[in-house]
Amino acid sequence: MKTPNFPMKFKEFLRRAFGGRLHSERLRLYRKYLVEDYSNSNYCYPERVAAETIEKFNRNGINNPTYFFGAIRQINDWRANNRIRQRKEAAKARWAKKPKKSLGGDQKPEK
């Protein structure tokens, strides 16, 4: 990938940080990342702060190379941890389900 030029448009930042095809999917992931990050920082309304941050970046773009490279590193770490956490939750949900009764081979239910 080419060296980034600054100021960078927000769409390009999302493409470099998350990859993929759809802007909406990248934006959804970035919003989820920001909300979790702001929740850990004890903000009162992390969803609102995340929306304001996205709005600011949409207007002005990314001007700070230090923020860009730090955010890329943090996003990659978050995505790796998020994948692990989702897999653990899915496994717990599968094991928590009660097994369905099976009739076995060719048996048919009684009427």
Helices and strands as residue ranges (DSSP letters): H 10-18, H 23-40, H 46-60, H 65-96
